[in-house]
């Protein structure tokens, strides 16, 4: 056995988009153990439920993370709506679905660009983010914000998307579809890219299940888990089947997210084709919530839990969020064992870490 050393990785590192710290126990160039340390950006958002009423907490929930903001707001609102027992108008459910899938696209494109940057392919990084800008423009066109939408409210949504804007979404998605096919061939066929991704960081289906990983990270190892199958928002009216791979390596995680981009385009087109004509987008919610509920939604990074407890007062008793990165860190640490030091940055990226969500 060689001499062991401890190398700190993060919280500041050129590859890391967010501050995660991992102590790497290494022997020569091999990692034998990974010990995570989180808490660098803790903000105490959940405790604000004691100071902000349940309507104001929608905006707090959205600010749990910029990249996943829409799903945070939607997950919180659906939890409170279930406590009230109100049924959100059908058009509002379709609008939430369209915005949720646009958010998934921008998140996945951001990740693909960061992955390309991680293995040194700068041109590919720029191409991914150039397409992402078009999706962000759609956010701004329909919601007014590029990252923080602020369109969710308890009882529905605050804004409608007019027919002309729905048509603009379809036109932009047609352009994005063509451009994505070009970069897909690079990610899936370029010899240099494959040498960095194929067979690296393999986790089996059994390991994923044992460690409780979620999202594309889990689906890349053959675990068919996706909360959209529960049918929240308008997903029960759309033809949705999770994308799964059995390879369990970095290439498979890239494959899942790339193919989910095309799937999101398909779902948005289907949702726009089925969206009802009636213009009702919210229902009045009277009184204060009394009860508890937890909601599960599929964020771009995986399954997220939203737990809300109330006792008939404007202020909630408790709000709790469990994010996908929190669930994926144990599997990440297992994946880092036996890896090369040179691959650590890439392996951390492949879980698409969102430390802002995790620490709240």
Order of alpha helices (4+ residues) and beta strands (2+ residues): beta-beta-beta-alpha-alpha-alpha-alpha-beta-beta-alpha-alpha-alpha-alpha-alpha-beta-beta-beta-alpha-alpha-alpha
